[in-house]
Amino acid sequence: MSGTQAASEASKQKFDNNGQYSRNSILRYEKIFGDNYISTGGPETTDNLTGRLQGFLKPGVRVLDVGSGIGGAAFHLVEKYGAQVVGIDLAEEMIAVGHERATTAGMSDKVQFILGDVLETTFPEKFDLAWSRDAFMHIPDKKKLFTTLFGLLKPGGKLIITDYARGKTPGSHEFEDYIKKTGYSVIEPEQYGKVLESVGFTDVVVDDATETFVDILKREERRLVEERQTFLSDFSEKDLDYLVDRWNMKIGFCKAGDMKWGIYLATKPA
């Protein structure tokens, strides 16, 4: 199946995770994460990840951005490093907004957005880098996922991701209920590393970055409250309360040891 065919198939089954990725929800997330971002830390996390890839990111590098959202990281990789990026996402509205932003930024020739499932999509060329930000908690079969990404990379290619993780198994009743309601599938950071190694990746780095995650969450929540009136000029009080409550809930889960946030880096042998 080509990328175009995958987009056609995916569009038949609209994915918005029970409203979490409707256009309104996407745009309100952007208010907290920053322009063109819908994942933890926005541009700050992008800088963190690219800092771990110094010397690897060069003009022409081909990047597969899985769960690409509305394009923040893709646009940065193009603008700063001269990358060619293919973003793939299951959420129709994510792709629609991404296309709009790419056109506005004049990057349509450098960034391609595909509506589809990375587990079912074939690509005409392999990639130098597989990149993902807080998206793999939507995919239960981690071994199949990483086997797929391993096959999509060139020899010597790298994978770098952030993702939600669980701190203990089982977690509290409240945390397990949250995981069930969101449909997330999370594993402990150490398990991530073992899965990556089991499919052939080497030089696997597992960074339990939960403290960084909590720090970011606190600053994002504080900014929401301090810039309340700006937020309310575009969204409702209900939207604001939802985000503040959600962020405080995640902070609480992390402090209780239920939830973690991991950064993972791995290499496909040359």
SERO-4910 file (N, C-alpha, C, O; in steps of 0.05 Angstrom, whole numbers):
BEGIN
 pado doro    nc1    nc2    nc3   cac1   cac2   cac3    cc1    cc2    cc3    oc1    oc2    oc3
  Met    A     17    -24      0      0      0      0     18     25      0     36     27     16
  Ser    A     12     43    -18     28     68    -19     18     87      3     -3     83     15
  Gly    A     34    109      8     25    129     27     -2    141     20    -18    145     37
  Thr    A     -6    146     -6    -31    157    -15    -54    138     -9    -76    147      0
  Gln    A    -50    113    -15    -71     93    -10    -77     91     20   -100     89     28
  Ala    A    -56     92     36    -60     91     65    -76    114     74    -93    111     92
  Ala    A    -71    137     63    -87    161     70   -116    157     64   -134    164     80
  Ser    A   -121    145     40   -149    141     32   -163    122     51   -186    126     59
  Glu    A   -149    100     59   -161     81     77   -166     93    104   -187     89    116
  Ala    A   -145    107    114   -148    119    141   -171    139    143   -184    141    164
  Ser    A   -176    153    121   -196    174    122   -224    162    125   -243    176    133
  Lys    A   -227    136    119   -253    123    122   -259    117    151   -283    114    158
  Gln    A   -239    117    168   -243    111    196   -231    135    212   -209    133    221
  Lys    A   -247    155    216   -237    180    228   -228    174    257   -243    163    273
  Phe    A   -204    183    263   -192    178    289   -189    205    303   -173    222    295
  Asp    A   -204    209    325   -200    234    340   -198    227    370   -200    245    387
  Asn    A   -195    201    376   -192    192    404   -213    204    422   -207    218    442
  Asn    A   -238    199    415   -261    208    431   -262    238    435   -268    248    456
  Gly    A   -255    253    413   -256    282    414   -230    295    422   -227    319    420
  Gln    A   -210    279    432   -185    291    440   -170    305    418   -156    324    422
  Tyr    A   -175    295    393   -161    307    370   -180    319    350   -175    319    326
  Ser    A   -203    330    360   -219    347    343   -204    373    338   -185    378    352
  Arg    A   -213    388    318   -199    413    312   -198    432    337   -178    444    342
  Asn    A   -220    434    350   -221    452    374   -201    443    395   -187    459    407
  Ser    A   -200    416    400   -182    406    420   -153    410    412   -136    416    428
  Ile    A   -147    405    386   -120    409    376   -111    438    380    -89    443    390
  Leu    A   -128    457    373   -120    485    375   -118    494    404   -102    512    410
  Arg    A   -134    483    422   -131    491    450   -106    478    462    -93    491    479
  Tyr    A    -98    454    453    -72    443    461    -49    460    451    -30    465    465
  Glu    A    -52    470    427    -31    488    416    -27    512    433     -4    522    436
  Lys    A    -48    522    446    -46    546    463    -27    541    487    -14    559    496
  Ile    A    -26    516    496     -9    509    519     19    500    511     38    504    525
  Phe    A     20    487    488     46    475    479     63    495    462     87    492    462
  Gly    A     50    513    449     65    532    432     57    529    403     46    508    395
  Asp    A     63    549    387     55    550    359     64    524    344     88    517    344
  Asn    A     45    511    332     49    487    315     55    462    331     63    441    319
  Tyr    A     52    463    357     58    439    374     34    430    389     17    446    397
  Ile    A     32    403    392     11    392    409     23    369    426     10    349    432
  Ser    A     48    373    434     61    353    452     78    366    473     86    389    469
  Thr    A     84    352    494     98    362    517    122    379    511    140    371    497
  Gly    A    122    403    522    146    420    520    149    435    494    166    453    491
  Gly    A    132    429    474    133    444    448    162    446    438    176    426    436
  Pro    A    170    471    431    197    475    419    220    468    438    241    460    429
  Glu    A    215    470    464    235    463    484    243    434    482    267    427    483
  Thr    A    223    416    479    230    388    476    243    382    449    261    365    448
  Thr    A    235    396    428    248    393    403    278    399    405    294    385    395
  Asp    A    284    421    419    312    429    423    327    407    439    350    401    434
  Asn    A    313    396    459    325    374    475    333    351    457    355    340    459
  Leu    A    314    342    440    319    319    423    340    325    401    358    308    397
  Thr    A    338    347    388    358    353    367    386    356    380    406    351    366
  Gly    A    387    365    405    413    367    418    426    340    422    450    338    424
  Arg    A    410    319    423    421    292    426    429    280    399    440    258    398
  Leu    A    424    295    377    430    285    350    451    303    336    453    303    312
  Gln    A    467    317    352    487    335    341    506    319    323    516    298    331
  Gly    A    511    330    299    529    316    280    514    297    262    525    289    242
  Phe    A    490    289    269    474    271    253    455    285    235    450    277    212
  Leu    A    444    307    244    424    323    229    439    341    209    452    360    217
  Lys    A    437    333    184    451    348    162    432    353    140    411    340    138
  Pro    A    437    373    122    420    379    100    413    354     84    431    338     77
  Gly    A    388    350     78    379    327     62    372    303     79    362    283     67
  Val    A    376    304    105    369    281    122    339    275    119    323    293    121
  Arg    A    332    250    115    304    242    112    293    233    139    303    214    151
  Val    A    271    246    147    259    241    173    231    231    170    215    242    155
  Leu    A    224    210    185    197    201    187    187    209    215    197    200    235
  Asp    A    167    227    215    156    237    240    129    223    245    109    228    231
  Val    A    129    204    264    106    188    269     89    201    291     98    206    313
  Gly    A     63    205    284     46    220    302     54    249    300     59    263    320
  Ser    A     56    259    276     68    285    270     52    309    279     63    331    280
  Gly    A     27    304    287     12    327    297      8    348    276      2    342    253
  Ile    A     11    373    284      7    395    266     33    407    255     33    429    243
  Gly    A     55    393    260     79    399    245    102    414    258    122    421    245
  Gly    A     99    421    284    119    438    297    148    427    294    166    442    285
  Ala    A    152    402    301    179    391    299    188    388    270    211    394    264
  Ala    A    170    381    252    177    378    224    187    404    212    207    405    198
  Phe    A    172    426    218    180    452    208    207    460    219    224    472    204
  His    A    212    454    244    238    461    256    261    446    243    282    457    238
  Leu    A    257    420    238    277    403    226    284    413    198    307    411    189
  Val    A    264    422    184    268    433    157    283    459    158    303    463    144
  Glu    A    273    477    175    284    504    175    312    505    186    329    520    175
  Lys    A    318    490    207    344    492    220    365    473    209    389    479    208
  Tyr    A    356    449    199    375    429    191    373    421    162    389    405    152
  Gly    A    354    432    147    351    425    119    341    397    114    347    385     94
  Ala    A    324    387    132    314    360    130    291    359    110    279    379    103
  Gln    A    286    334    101    262    327     85    245    310    103    254    288    112
  Val    A    221    318    109    205    305    129    179    294    118    165    307    103
  Val    A    174    269    125    147    257    120    134    253    147    144    238    164
  Gly    A    112    267    151     97    264    176     73    246    171     59    248    151
  Ile    A     68    228    190     45    210    187     29    211    213     41    210    235
  Asp    A      3    212    211    -14    214    235    -41    202    228    -51    202    206
  Leu    A    -54    190    249    -80    178    246   -103    198    247   -125    192    238
  Ala    A    -98    221    258   -119    241    263   -122    259    239   -104    274    232
  Glu    A   -146    258    227   -151    273    203   -147    303    206   -136    316    189
  Glu    A   -156    313    229   -154    342    234   -125    350    238   -117    373    230
  Met    A   -109    333    249    -80    339    252    -68    343    224    -54    363    220
  Ile    A    -73    325    206    -62    327    180    -72    351    165    -57    365    151
  Ala    A    -98    357    168   -110    381    155    -96    406    164    -89    423    148
  Val    A    -93    409    190    -79    433    201    -50    434    192    -39    455    185
  Gly    A    -37    410    193     -9    409    184     -5    418    156     13    433    150
  His    A    -23    409    138    -22    418    110    -25    449    108    -10    462     94
  Glu    A    -44    459    123    -49    488    123    -24    503    132    -16    524    120
  Arg    A    -11    494    154     12    508    165     36    505    146     52    524    143
  Ala    A     39    482    133     61    478    114     59    497     91     79    509     81
  Thr    A     34    501     81     29    519     59     36    548     67     49    562     52
  Thr    A     26    555     90     31    582    100     61    588    104     70    610     98
  Ala    A     76    568    113    104    571    118    121    567     93    145    571     93
  Gly    A    108    560     70    123    556     46    141    531     46    162    531     34
  Met    A    132    511     61    148    486     64    135    462     52    143    439     57
  Ser    A    115    465     35    101    442     24    119    424      8    113    400      5
  Asp    A    141    435     -3    160    418    -18    180    403      0    194    386     -9
  Lys    A    180    410     26    199    399     45    186    380     65    198    363     76
  Val    A    160    385     70    145    370     90    120    358     77    104    372     65
  Gln    A    118    331     79     95    317     68     80    305     91     91    291    108
  Phe    A     54    310     93     37    298    114     19    277    102      6    281     82
  Ile    A     19    253    114      3    230    105    -16    223    127     -9    219    151
  Leu    A    -41    220    120    -61    209    138    -60    178    137    -67    167    116
  Gly    A    -52    165    158    -49    136    156    -37    124    181    -29    138    200
  Asp    A    -35     98    181    -24     82    203      4     73    195      7     59    174
  Val    A     24     80    210     51     73    203     55     43    201     73     33    188
  Leu    A     38     27    215     41     -2    215     31    -14    189     36    -37    183
  Glu    A     16      2    174      3     -8    149     13      6    124      4     -1    102
  Thr    A     30     26    127     38     43    104     65     36     94     84     32    110
  Thr    A     68     34     67     95     30     56    105     57     45     89     74     37
  Phe    A    130     60     44    143     85     35    163     78     13    176     58     14
  Pro    A    165     96     -7    183     90    -30    213     90    -23    229     78    -37
  Glu    A    220    104     -2    248    106      6    251    102     36    232    107     52
  Lys    A    274     92     45    279     89     74    288    116     85    295    135     71
  Phe    A    288    117    112    293    142    126    319    141    142    329    119    149
  Asp    A    331    164    146    354    166    163    347    168    193    362    159    210
  Leu    A    323    179    198    315    183    226    285    178    229    269    188    213
  Ala    A    278    163    250    250    160    258    246    176    283    261    173    303
  Trp    A    227    194    283    222    214    304    194    212    313    175    208    297
  Ser    A    189    214    340    162    214    350    160    227    377    178    225    393
  Arg    A    138    242    381    134    256    406    108    248    418     86    255    407
  Asp    A    108    234    440     84    228    456     61    217    439     39    227    440
  Ala    A     68    197    423     47    186    405     45    156    408     24    144    403
  Phe    A     66    143    417     66    113    417     49    101    439     44     77    439
  Met    A     39    117    458     21    107    477     -6     99    465    -22     86    477
  His    A    -10    107    439    -34     99    425    -31     72    411    -50     61    400
  Ile    A     -7     60    412     -2     35    398      4     13    417     25     13    430
  Pro    A    -13     -7    420     -9    -28    440     14    -47    434     29    -54    452
  Asp    A     17    -55    409     38    -74    402     64    -60    397     71    -54    374
  Lys    A     79    -56    419    105    -41    416    125    -57    400    141    -45    385
  Lys    A    125    -83    402    145    -98    387    140    -96    357    159    -92    342
  Lys    A    115    -98    349    109    -94    321    116    -66    311    126    -62    289
  Leu    A    110    -47    328    116    -19    321    146    -15    316    154     -4    296
  Phe    A    162    -24    335    191    -19    332    204    -37    311    224    -29    299
  Thr    A    192    -60    306    201    -77    284    196    -62    257    213    -62    239
  Thr    A    173    -50    256    165    -35    232    185    -11    228    195     -7    206
  Leu    A    190      4    249    207     27    246    236     19    240    250     32    225
  Phe    A    245     -3    252    271    -14    245    274    -19    215    294    -13    203
  Gly    A    253    -31    204    253    -37    175    251    -12    157    260    -13    134
  Leu    A    241     10    168    238     34    152    263     51    152    265     71    137
  Leu    A    282     44    169    307     60    172    329     49    154    331     24    149
  Lys    A    346     66    144    370     58    130    390     47    151    388     53    174
  Pro    A    409     30    142    430     21    160    444     46    172    451     64    157
  Gly    A    449     46    197    461     69    210    441     91    218    448    111    230
  Gly    A    415     86    211    394    105    218    389    105    248    396     87    263
  Lys    A    376    127    257    370    130    285    340    133    291    325    141    273
  Leu    A    333    127    315    306    131    325    308    147    350    324    142    367
  Ile    A    291    168    352    290    184    377    260    190    383    246    200    365
  Ile    A    252    185    407    224    188    414    221    198    443    239    194    460
  Thr    A    198    211    448    189    214    476    163    200    478    148    197    458
  Asp    A    156    191    502    130    178    505    123    176    534    140    175    552
  Tyr    A     96    175    539     86    170    565     94    141    574     96    123    557
  Ala    A     98    137    600    105    111    610     91    107    637     82    126    649
  Arg    A     90     82    645     80     77    672    103     74    691    125     65    684
  Gly    A     99     83    716    120     81    736    120     54    751    141     45    760
  Lys    A     97     42    752     95     16    766     71      1    754     53     13    743
  Thr    A     72    -25    758     51    -42    747     40    -60    769     55    -77    779
  Pro    A     15    -58    776     -4    -38    767     -1    -12    781     12    -10    802
  Gly    A    -12      9    770    -12     35    783    -36     38    801    -51     18    805
  Ser    A    -41     61    811    -64     66    828    -90     62    812    -89     62    787
  His    A   -111     59    826   -137     56    812   -143     80    794   -153     78    772
  Glu    A   -136    104    804   -141    129    789   -125    129    763   -135    137    742
  Phe    A   -100    121    765    -83    121    741    -92    100    721    -94    106    697
  Glu    A    -99     77    731   -108     55    713   -134     64    699   -139     57    676
  Asp    A   -151     78    713   -176     88    702   -170    109    680   -184    109    659
  Tyr    A   -151    126    685   -143    146    665   -132    132    640   -139    140    618
  Ile    A   -115    112    644   -104     97    621   -127     84    604   -126     84    580
  Lys    A   -146     73    618   -168     59    605   -185     79    589   -192     74    566
  Lys    A   -191    101    602   -209    121    588   -195    134    564   -209    140    544
  Thr    A   -169    138    566   -155    151    543   -148    130    522   -141    138    499
  Gly    A   -150    105    528   -142     84    509   -112     81    506   -103     69    486
  Tyr    A    -96     92    525    -67     91    523    -57     63    530    -70     48    545
  Ser    A    -34     56    518    -20     31    525      8     39    533     24     45    516
  Val    A     14     38    558     39     48    568     55     25    583     43      8    596
  Ile    A     81     26    579     98      7    593    120     22    608    123     46    604
  Glu    A    134      8    625    155     21    640    179     28    622    184     13    603
  Pro    A    194     49    628    216     57    611    236     35    605    246     32    582
  Glu    A    243     19    625    262     -3    621    251    -23    601    267    -34    585
  Gln    A    225    -27    601    214    -46    581    217    -35    553    221    -50    534
  Tyr    A    214     -9    550    218      4    523    246     -4    513    249    -13    490
  Gly    A    266      0    530    293     -6    522    297    -35    513    310    -41    494
  Lys    A    285    -53    528    287    -82    522    273    -88    495    283   -104    480
  Val    A    250    -76    490    237    -80    465    254    -70    441    256    -84    421
  Leu    A    265    -47    444    282    -36    423    306    -54    417    312    -59    394
  Glu    A    318    -65    438    341    -83    434    331   -109    421    346   -121    405
  Ser    A    308   -118    429    298   -144    419    293   -144    389    294   -165    376
  Val    A    287   -121    377    282   -120    348    307   -113    332    306   -112    308
  Gly    A    329   -108    346    354   -105    331    368    -78    335    391    -74    326
  Phe    A    356    -59    349    369    -33    354    393    -36    373    392    -53    391
  Thr    A    413    -20    369    436    -20    386    440      8    398    426     27    390
  Asp    A    459     11    416    465     37    429    440     49    439    434     73    436
  Val    A    424     33    453    398     42    463    402     58    488    414     50    507
  Val    A    391     82    488    391    100    511    363    103    522    345    111    507
  Val    A    360     97    547    334    100    561    338    122    582    352    118    601
  Asp    A    325    145    578    327    167    596    300    171    610    281    180    597
  Asp    A    299    165    635    275    170    651    275    200    657    288    210    675
  Ala    A    260    215    641    260    244    642    235    255    656    225    276    650
  Thr    A    225    239    676    201    247    690    203    274    704    184    289    705
  Glu    A    226    279    716    230    305    730    227    328    710    215    348    717
  Thr    A    239    325    687    237    345    666    207    348    658    198    371    654
  Phe    A    193    326    655    165    326    647    149    342    668    133    359    660
  Val    A    153    336    693    138    350    714    144    380    714    126    397    717
  Asp    A    169    387    710    177    415    709    163    429    686    153    451    689
  Ile    A    162    416    663    148    427    639    118    430    645    107    451    639
  Leu    A    106    409    656     78    410    662     71    433    680     51    448    676
  Lys    A     87    437    701     82    459    720     84    486    706     67    503    711
  Arg    A    104    490    689    107    515    676     84    520    655     75    542    652
  Glu    A     76    498    642     54    501    623     28    508    637     13    525    628
  Glu    A     23    495    659     -1    500    675     -1    529    686    -21    543    685
  Arg    A     22    537    695     24    565    706     20    586    684      7    606    689
  Arg    A     31    580    661     27    599    638     -2    601    630    -12    622    624
  Leu    A    -16    578    631    -45    578    624    -60    596    643    -76    613    635
  Val    A    -54    594    669    -68    610    689    -61    639    686    -79    656    688
  Glu    A    -35    645    683    -26    673    681    -37    687    655    -42    711    655
  Glu    A    -40    671    634    -49    682    609    -79    675    604    -87    671    581
  Arg    A    -93    673    625   -121    665    625   -138    680    604   -152    669    588
  Gln    A   -136    707    605   -152    723    588   -146    719    559   -164    720    542
  Thr    A   -120    715    552   -113    710    525   -125    684    515   -135    682    493
  Phe    A   -124    663    532   -136    637    526   -166    640    522   -177    629    503
  Leu    A   -179    655    539   -208    657    538   -218    674    515   -242    675    509
  Ser    A   -199    688    502   -207    703    478   -213    684    455   -227    692    435
  Asp    A   -203    660    456   -208    640    434   -223    615    443   -235    601    427
  Phe    A   -222    609    470   -234    585    480   -250    590    504   -250    613    515
  Ser    A   -264    570    513   -283    574    535   -271    569    563   -249    558    565
  Glu    A   -286    577    583   -278    571    611   -275    541    615   -258    532    629
  Lys    A   -294    527    602   -293    497    605   -268    486    593   -256    468    605
  Asp    A   -259    496    570   -234    487    558   -210    493    577   -193    475    580
  Leu    A   -210    516    589   -188    523    607   -188    505    631   -167    495    639
  Asp    A   -211    501    643   -212    484    667   -204    456    661   -190    443    677
  Tyr    A   -211    446    637   -204    419    629   -173    416    628   -162    397    639
  Leu    A   -160    435    616   -131    434    613   -117    436    640    -98    421    646
  Val    A   -125    455    656   -113    459    683   -117    434    699    -98    425    712
  Asp    A   -140    423    699   -146    398    715   -129    375    704   -118    359    719
  Arg    A   -127    373    678   -112    351    665    -82    353    672    -70    332    678
  Trp    A    -72    377    671    -43    380    677    -37    374    706    -17    361    712
  Asn    A    -54    383    724    -50    378    752    -53    348    758    -39    337    775
  Met    A    -71    334    744    -74    306    747    -49    291    739    -40    273    754
  Lys    A    -37    299    717    -12    285    708     11    291    727     27    273    732
  Ile    A     13    315    737     33    321    757     30    304    781     49    293    792
  Gly    A      4    300    790     -1    283    813      6    254    808     17    241    826
  Phe    A      0    244    784      7    216    778     38    212    779     47    192    788
  Cys    A     52    232    768     82    230    768     93    230    797    110    214    804
  Lys    A     82    248    813     92    250    841     85    225    857    100    217    875
  Ala    A     63    211    849     56    187    863     71    162    853     69    141    864
  Gly    A     86    166    831    101    144    820     86    127    801     96    106    792
  Asp    A     62    135    794     45    121    774     54    125    746     54    107    729
  Met    A     62    150    740     67    158    712     96    167    709    108    180    727
  Lys    A    107    161    685    134    171    678    134    181    650    114    178    635
  Trp    A    155    194    643    159    204    615    187    197    607    207    203    621
  Gly    A    190    183    585    216    174    576    225    186    550    209    193    533
  Ile    A    251    189    547    264    196    522    282    173    514    298    163    530
  Tyr    A    279    164    489    293    140    480    308    146    454    297    158    435
  Leu    A    332    136    452    349    140    429    361    113    422    371     98    440
  Ala    A    361    106    396    371     79    388    382     81    359    374    100    344
  Thr    A    399     62    352    411     62    325    407     35    311    408     14    324
  Lys    A    402     36    285    401     12    269    430      7    260    442     24    248
  Pro    A    440    -17    265    468    -23    258    474    -17    229    457    -23    211
  Ala    A    497     -7    223    505     -1    195    510    -26    180    516    -26    156
***
